[in-house]
Amino acid sequence: MTVLSPREGYRLWAPTYEAETAVTFLEDRLACELTPPLAGLRLLDAGCGTGRRLLSTDAALAAGADLAPEMLAASAAPGRLAAADVRALPFPAAAFDVVWCRLVIGHLPDAAPVYRELARVCRPGGTVLVTDFHAQAVAAGHRRTFRDSAGIVREVEHHVHPADAQVEAASAAGLRLVGTREGEVSPPLRRFYERAGRLAAYEEQRGLRIVLALSFRRGAD
Ligand SMILES: C[S@@+](CC[C@H](N)C(=O)[O-])C[C@H]1O[C@@H](n2cnc3c(N)ncnc32)[C@H](O)[C@@H]1O
Protein backbone atom coordinates (compact mmCIF):
# COMPACT_ATOMS: atom_id res chain seq x y z
CA MET A 1 0.00 0.00 0.00
CA THR A 2 1.32 3.47 -0.87
CA VAL A 3 1.87 5.54 2.25
CA LEU A 4 0.28 8.97 1.78
CA SER A 5 1.65 12.27 3.05
CA PRO A 6 -0.55 13.86 5.76
CA ARG A 7 -1.61 16.56 3.29
CA GLU A 8 -2.81 14.04 0.69
CA GLY A 9 -4.09 11.57 3.26
CA TYR A 10 -6.38 14.04 4.99
CA ARG A 11 -7.55 15.48 1.68
CA LEU A 12 -8.94 12.00 0.98
CA TRP A 13 -10.02 11.23 4.57
CA ALA A 14 -11.91 14.52 5.12
CA PRO A 15 -15.35 13.37 3.83
CA THR A 16 -15.45 10.36 6.21
CA TYR A 17 -13.15 11.51 9.02
CA GLU A 18 -15.83 12.24 11.61
CA ALA A 19 -16.89 8.60 11.99
CA GLU A 20 -15.53 7.79 15.47
CA THR A 21 -13.02 4.91 15.63
CA ALA A 22 -11.66 2.91 18.57
CA VAL A 23 -8.56 5.14 18.55
CA THR A 24 -10.40 8.48 18.38
CA PHE A 25 -13.00 7.40 20.97
CA LEU A 26 -10.29 6.35 23.43
CA GLU A 27 -8.18 9.44 22.66
CA ASP A 28 -11.11 11.72 23.46
CA ARG A 29 -11.61 10.04 26.85
CA LEU A 30 -7.94 10.48 27.76
CA ALA A 31 -7.85 14.07 26.51
CA CYS A 32 -10.91 14.92 28.63
CA GLU A 33 -9.21 13.43 31.69
CA LEU A 34 -6.11 15.60 31.21
CA THR A 35 -7.76 18.86 30.11
CA PRO A 36 -8.52 21.40 32.87
CA PRO A 37 -12.03 22.92 33.08
CA LEU A 38 -12.17 25.23 30.06
CA ALA A 39 -14.85 27.74 31.09
CA GLY A 40 -13.47 31.23 30.66
CA LEU A 41 -10.21 30.03 29.07
CA ARG A 42 -8.69 30.57 25.62
CA LEU A 43 -8.28 27.22 23.83
CA LEU A 44 -6.30 26.38 20.69
CA ASP A 45 -6.67 23.02 18.91
CA ALA A 46 -3.49 22.75 16.81
CA GLY A 47 -4.14 20.18 14.08
CA CYS A 48 -7.86 20.41 14.75
CA GLY A 49 -8.98 18.46 11.67
CA THR A 50 -12.67 19.22 11.25
CA GLY A 51 -12.60 21.05 14.59
CA ARG A 52 -15.09 18.60 16.07
CA ARG A 53 -13.45 18.57 19.50
CA LEU A 54 -13.97 22.34 19.75
CA LEU A 55 -17.74 21.95 19.41
CA SER A 56 -18.31 20.56 22.89
CA THR A 57 -16.14 22.97 24.90
CA ASP A 58 -17.27 25.92 26.97
CA ALA A 59 -14.00 27.78 26.43
CA ALA A 60 -14.31 31.57 26.19
CA LEU A 61 -12.41 31.44 22.91
CA ALA A 62 -11.95 28.29 20.82
CA ALA A 63 -9.56 28.49 17.88
CA GLY A 64 -8.24 25.79 15.58
CA ALA A 65 -5.57 25.35 12.92
CA ASP A 66 -4.97 22.53 10.45
CA LEU A 67 -2.81 21.78 7.44
CA ALA A 68 -5.62 20.33 5.34
CA PRO A 69 -8.17 22.85 3.97
CA GLU A 70 -10.47 19.91 3.16
CA MET A 71 -10.64 19.00 6.86
CA LEU A 72 -11.41 22.63 7.77
CA ALA A 73 -14.04 22.82 5.02
CA ALA A 74 -15.82 19.82 6.57
CA SER A 75 -16.05 21.72 9.86
CA ALA A 76 -19.20 22.60 11.74
CA ALA A 77 -17.17 24.22 14.53
CA PRO A 78 -17.72 27.80 15.58
CA GLY A 79 -14.87 30.14 16.39
CA ARG A 80 -11.73 30.76 14.46
CA LEU A 81 -10.15 28.10 12.24
CA ALA A 82 -7.00 28.73 10.22
CA ALA A 83 -5.18 26.77 7.53
CA ALA A 84 -1.69 26.44 9.04
CA ASP A 85 1.13 24.11 9.96
CA VAL A 86 1.45 23.28 13.66
CA ARG A 87 5.13 24.29 13.39
CA ALA A 88 4.23 27.84 12.31
CA LEU A 89 0.96 28.85 13.93
CA PRO A 90 -0.57 32.22 12.95
CA PHE A 91 -1.09 33.35 16.56
CA PRO A 92 0.90 35.64 18.86
CA ALA A 93 3.05 34.28 21.68
CA ALA A 94 1.22 33.32 24.90
CA ALA A 95 -2.19 33.78 23.23
CA PHE A 96 -3.82 30.67 24.77
CA ASP A 97 -4.39 29.17 28.23
CA VAL A 98 -4.76 25.63 26.90
CA VAL A 99 -3.22 24.21 23.71
CA TRP A 100 -4.26 20.83 22.34
CA CYS A 101 -2.36 18.91 19.68
CA ARG A 102 -4.33 15.69 19.28
CA LEU A 103 -3.30 12.73 17.10
CA VAL A 104 -1.11 15.02 14.99
CA ILE A 105 2.51 14.79 16.17
CA GLY A 106 3.06 11.29 14.77
CA HIS A 107 2.46 12.67 11.29
CA LEU A 108 5.57 14.85 11.62
CA PRO A 109 9.13 13.50 11.36
CA ASP A 110 10.51 15.62 14.21
CA ALA A 111 8.68 16.36 17.47
CA ALA A 112 10.96 19.21 18.62
CA PRO A 113 9.64 22.00 16.34
CA VAL A 114 6.08 21.03 17.20
CA TYR A 115 6.70 21.32 20.94
CA ARG A 116 8.53 24.63 20.46
CA GLU A 117 5.55 26.12 18.63
CA LEU A 118 2.95 24.72 21.05
CA ALA A 119 4.96 26.19 23.94
CA ARG A 120 5.28 29.55 22.19
CA VAL A 121 1.54 30.08 21.82
CA CYS A 122 0.75 28.86 25.36
CA ARG A 123 0.85 31.42 28.16
CA PRO A 124 3.26 30.83 31.07
CA GLY A 125 1.46 28.54 33.52
CA GLY A 126 -0.87 27.27 30.79
CA THR A 127 -1.48 23.67 29.68
CA VAL A 128 -0.27 21.86 26.56
CA LEU A 129 -1.93 18.51 25.83
CA VAL A 130 -0.46 16.19 23.20
CA THR A 131 -1.94 12.84 22.17
CA ASP A 132 -0.46 10.31 19.78
CA PHE A 133 -0.90 6.90 18.24
CA HIS A 134 0.96 4.68 20.72
CA ALA A 135 4.41 3.29 19.86
CA GLN A 136 3.31 -0.12 21.16
CA ALA A 137 0.54 -0.25 18.54
CA VAL A 138 3.03 0.51 15.77
CA ALA A 139 5.40 -2.17 17.10
CA ALA A 140 2.48 -4.64 16.97
CA GLY A 141 2.00 -3.84 13.27
CA HIS A 142 -0.82 -1.30 13.46
CA ARG A 143 -0.81 1.58 11.00
CA ARG A 144 -2.65 4.91 10.51
CA THR A 145 -5.17 3.61 8.00
CA PHE A 146 -8.63 4.66 6.90
CA ARG A 147 -11.20 3.73 4.28
CA ASP A 148 -11.79 6.51 1.76
CA SER A 149 -15.20 7.43 0.35
CA ALA A 150 -14.70 4.84 -2.43
CA GLY A 151 -14.07 2.13 0.17
CA ILE A 152 -10.33 1.87 -0.53
CA VAL A 153 -8.07 1.35 2.49
CA ARG A 154 -5.37 4.04 2.65
CA GLU A 155 -2.39 4.58 4.94
CA VAL A 156 -1.05 7.93 6.18
CA GLU A 157 2.62 8.54 7.04
CA HIS A 158 3.40 8.06 10.73
CA HIS A 159 6.62 8.56 12.70
CA VAL A 160 7.14 6.95 16.10
CA HIS A 161 7.99 9.42 18.88
CA PRO A 162 8.37 7.40 22.08
CA ALA A 163 6.99 9.03 25.22
CA ASP A 164 10.43 9.74 26.72
CA ALA A 165 11.59 11.45 23.50
CA GLN A 166 8.47 13.61 23.53
CA VAL A 167 8.98 14.56 27.16
CA GLU A 168 12.57 15.52 26.34
CA ALA A 169 11.51 17.65 23.36
CA ALA A 170 8.82 19.29 25.49
CA SER A 171 11.25 19.98 28.30
CA ALA A 172 13.65 21.68 25.87
CA ALA A 173 10.71 23.91 24.87
CA GLY A 174 10.00 24.87 28.50
CA LEU A 175 7.16 22.41 29.13
CA ARG A 176 7.04 20.28 32.30
CA LEU A 177 5.21 16.94 32.27
CA VAL A 178 2.23 16.96 34.66
CA GLY A 179 0.14 14.00 33.46
CA THR A 180 0.38 10.82 31.39
CA ARG A 181 -2.26 8.38 30.21
CA GLU A 182 -1.89 5.27 28.07
CA GLY A 183 -5.09 3.94 26.54
CA GLU A 184 -5.41 0.24 25.70
CA VAL A 185 -7.81 -2.02 23.86
CA SER A 186 -10.44 -2.74 26.51
CA PRO A 187 -14.22 -3.40 26.85
CA PRO A 188 -15.39 0.16 26.01
CA LEU A 189 -13.82 -0.38 22.56
CA ARG A 190 -15.40 -3.78 21.90
CA ARG A 191 -18.34 -2.28 19.99
CA PHE A 192 -16.01 -0.75 17.37
CA TYR A 193 -14.51 -4.17 16.63
CA GLU A 194 -17.95 -5.82 16.70
CA ARG A 195 -19.34 -3.31 14.20
CA ALA A 196 -16.42 -4.08 11.87
CA GLY A 197 -16.92 -7.85 12.28
CA ARG A 198 -13.50 -8.09 13.98
CA LEU A 199 -14.21 -9.58 17.40
CA ALA A 200 -11.37 -12.09 17.02
CA ALA A 201 -8.98 -9.15 16.58
CA TYR A 202 -10.47 -7.52 19.68
CA GLU A 203 -9.67 -10.62 21.76
CA GLU A 204 -6.13 -10.77 20.33
CA GLN A 205 -5.47 -7.10 20.95
CA ARG A 206 -6.92 -6.73 24.45
CA GLY A 207 -4.38 -4.89 26.59
CA LEU A 208 -2.50 -3.44 23.60
CA ARG A 209 -1.76 0.24 24.15
CA ILE A 210 -3.01 2.28 21.23
CA VAL A 211 -3.12 5.89 22.49
CA LEU A 212 -0.62 8.01 24.44
CA ALA A 213 -1.68 11.28 26.11
CA LEU A 214 0.76 13.70 27.72
CA SER A 215 -0.09 16.88 29.56
CA PHE A 216 2.43 19.65 30.23
CA ARG A 217 2.56 22.93 32.14
CA ARG A 218 4.44 25.80 30.54
CA GLY A 219 7.03 27.33 32.84
CA ALA A 220 7.47 31.05 33.40
CA ASP A 221 9.67 32.94 30.92
C1 LIG B 1 -5.93 12.20 13.13
S1 LIG B 1 -6.34 13.83 12.60
C2 LIG B 1 -6.76 14.57 14.16
C3 LIG B 1 -7.69 15.74 14.03
C4 LIG B 1 -8.16 16.31 15.38
N1 LIG B 1 -7.03 16.70 16.20
C5 LIG B 1 -9.03 15.29 16.09
O1 LIG B 1 -8.55 14.73 17.10
O2 LIG B 1 -10.18 15.07 15.65
C6 LIG B 1 -4.76 14.55 12.27
C7 LIG B 1 -4.86 15.96 11.73
O3 LIG B 1 -3.55 16.53 11.72
C8 LIG B 1 -3.45 17.38 10.61
N2 LIG B 1 -2.03 17.62 10.35
C9 LIG B 1 -1.09 16.73 9.94
N3 LIG B 1 0.11 17.33 9.83
C10 LIG B 1 -0.09 18.63 10.17
C11 LIG B 1 0.76 19.77 10.25
N4 LIG B 1 2.07 19.70 9.96
N5 LIG B 1 0.22 20.94 10.64
C12 LIG B 1 -1.12 21.05 10.90
N6 LIG B 1 -1.97 20.00 10.85
C13 LIG B 1 -1.45 18.81 10.49
C14 LIG B 1 -4.18 16.64 9.52
O4 LIG B 1 -4.55 17.48 8.44
C15 LIG B 1 -5.37 16.07 10.30
O5 LIG B 1 -6.47 16.94 10.25
The ligand as a Gaussian input file, in Angstrom:
#p B3LYP/6-31G(d) Opt

LIG

0 1
 C       -5.925000      12.205000      13.135000
 S       -6.337000      13.827000      12.595000
 C       -6.756000      14.571000      14.164000
 C       -7.689000      15.739000      14.035000
 C       -8.160000      16.306000      15.381000
 N       -7.033000      16.700000      16.196000
 C       -9.029000      15.290000      16.094000
 O       -8.554000      14.733000      17.104000
 O      -10.178000      15.070000      15.648000
 C       -4.763000      14.550000      12.265000
 C       -4.856000      15.964000      11.729000
 O       -3.548000      16.530000      11.723000
 C       -3.452000      17.378000      10.605000
 N       -2.028000      17.621000      10.347000
 C       -1.088000      16.727000       9.941000
 N        0.106000      17.331000       9.834000
 C       -0.092000      18.628000      10.167000
 C        0.755000      19.775000      10.251000
 N        2.069000      19.702000       9.962000
 N        0.217000      20.937000      10.638000
 C       -1.118000      21.050000      10.904000
 N       -1.966000      19.999000      10.854000
 C       -1.455000      18.809000      10.486000
 C       -4.185000      16.639000       9.519000
 O       -4.553000      17.483000       8.444000
 C       -5.373000      16.067000      10.300000
 O       -6.471000      16.936000      10.245000

